[in-house]
Amino acid sequence: MRILLIEDDPEIVRVVRRGLEAEGFCVDSAADGTDGLWQATEGEMDAIVLDLLMPGMSGYQVCQALRQRNVQTPIVVLTAKDGEFDQIDLLDLGADDFITKPVSIRVLAARIRAAIRRAAGSPTNEIVYGAIRFDLAAHRCWRDGDEVKLTKKEADVLFVLVSATGAAVTRQEIIRAAWGFDFEGDPGSVDVYINRLRKKLGGDAIKNIRGVGFQLEPA
């Protein structure tokens, strides 16, 4: 799958390119919005990873211009901005996903693949990891073929873990995805839901990674 990364920070480009290529993507890059818009319009890309704050043409303008030109390539916004209104604005402009830096490469890769599947109208929008199968659209889960009944919040938390396909995810990543960017509650809520998921999936399903967060086990 061919990805266009529109990002003006060369170090971020280097890290993301190396990580996504390790995940099996072919990565082109553009250092500003104007060049990115041209490449996205002229090239055949499977997905676009778009920064927001760039000199000249911003990510907002690039997203809007692509949709106005009827370019329907999936757009995954990857940005340091974490405001709720930024997320709403970009989704309203036509972005397919919104991810706040920092994020693990494996989570980013999984979200890109999910956006590509949705755009392609794939009949399956599922991630299978070991004994666990998770429907990304319906937020339903099965283990060893048996459905695991989850509350909405439990499914939101499990979505983050499943999307990482074995990579460790931080509490902050889980909070942002499951509770939103403006969450001001107790970060210990994550542990409450992790424990609930362990009871439903099996005590060995989710592993604590000291100093990092949590990791879904494939068994």
TAQUIWO-V425986 format. One record per run of one state. SS is the DSSP state (helix for helix, strand for strand, loop for the rest). FROM is the first residue (numbers start at 1). TO is the last residue. Records with the same first field share a line. If there is no record, write none. Layout:
# TAQUIWO-V425986
SS->FROM-TO ; FROM-TO
This chain:
# TAQUIWO-V425986
loop->1-1 ; 7-9 ; 23-25 ; 31-32 ; 43-46 ; 51-58 ; 69-73 ; 80-83 ; 94-96 ; 101-104 ; 121-125 ; 130-131 ; 136-139 ; 144-145 ; 149-151 ; 164-168 ; 179-188 ; 202-205 ; 210-212 ; 217-219
strand->2-6 ; 26-30 ; 47-50 ; 74-79 ; 97-100 ; 126-129 ; 132-135 ; 140-143 ; 146-148 ; 169-170 ; 206-209 ; 213-216
helix->10-22 ; 33-42 ; 59-68 ; 84-93 ; 105-120 ; 152-163 ; 171-178 ; 189-201
